[in-house]
Amino acid sequence: MPNPDNGSQHTVSGIRSSQMGVKIFSTCPPLGSIPAAEYSKAVADAARWSEKYGCTGMLVYTDNSQVDPWLVSQMIIQSTLHLGPLVAVQPVYMHPYTVAKLVCSLSVLFGRRIHLNLVAGGFKNDLTALNDPTPHDERYERLIEYATIIKGLLVDEDAITFQGKFYRVDKLKMTPPLPEALFPGVLISGSSGAGLSAARLLGAVPILYAKSAKDSASTAVNTGGHFGIRIGVIARPSEEEAWKEAHQKFPEEKKGKMIHGLAMKVSDSVWHHELSRTIEENKTARSCYWLAPFENYKTFCPYLVGSYDQVGEELARYLGLGCRTYILDVPSCEQDLHHTRIAFDLACDKVPLAQYEPSTCPASVSCEGHLVSPPAHVSTGVAKRQSQASG
């Protein structure tokens, strides 16, 4: 494999992190950042790069401005051998039966495991246009019901019946059945109390927009040492090279800061407000944790910037806290993932294997991020209990 680092002794294997249960997802390029005529090629290229550098899967966005995420996911599958799409699903766009049918169909057709990123909200203007005024915490109540029906359809060969506040299904069955080995991994936004509660109930991996590792001890406690983060990475052989690349990629921009400020005024997103409060503190204390791209409205996650060793050290601190799932920002080129892979492999070398045991997970949470058994108000077979969903 070509190494662009002019003699650096670091190698890229992708083996160390996968052996230790670390899952790394890249992010699919969004439509709008690339001309429409070039979009298909950009998706296929990013998928192949992600697979080459050992990613588990690739996040595919969903909102009013994007191509249908399920069609993009099929393209990802057909462009790779093993990469699993991480499809963002939001109740306002699609009935839970349709989600389960698409998961099952893609898995049966291609023999590929699909991952689900459960999304409670979205851009405020998108939700308004779709006439969805549901308050923040109620959106998570709805999402719990939504995911419970999806899970029931995928794990049960018998028909299911469900009665809840937001959804009802009666003797609903999934055909063809999903192969057990291809049951989807499930992630959910866990930055708010409502999100964390939903993650615990569903057995999903809570994903947070990362604070610096030194400020994440409370996250480890609140999640039982079982969580993931959304983070960008710019790592190079030297700190100077990394920061040069970072400032070229994300230059300071007044317009971006204005847009960020306007977005803050209308957003009810907990993570958006938490990161925004951290911006000023981040400016006074130089570290590899960098929020300028978020402040300039260029991306929606913090970045780690520095030498391989510096970024690897920070990633190792997250690993030591129990973070096993990482969703990276969109790669602009193949070498972005090459450099990121080196930093992750160094991080894995720094953390003793014993610290990777998922022994601190709460009993109700599956450490693999699978949906746990359905609540009592989901029943299967001919004789079904008709009861009201709680919450």
Order of alpha helices (4+ residues) and beta strands (2+ residues): alpha-beta-alpha-beta-alpha-beta-alpha-beta-alpha-alpha-beta-beta-beta-alpha-beta-alpha-beta-alpha-alpha-alpha-beta-alpha-beta-alpha-beta-alpha-beta
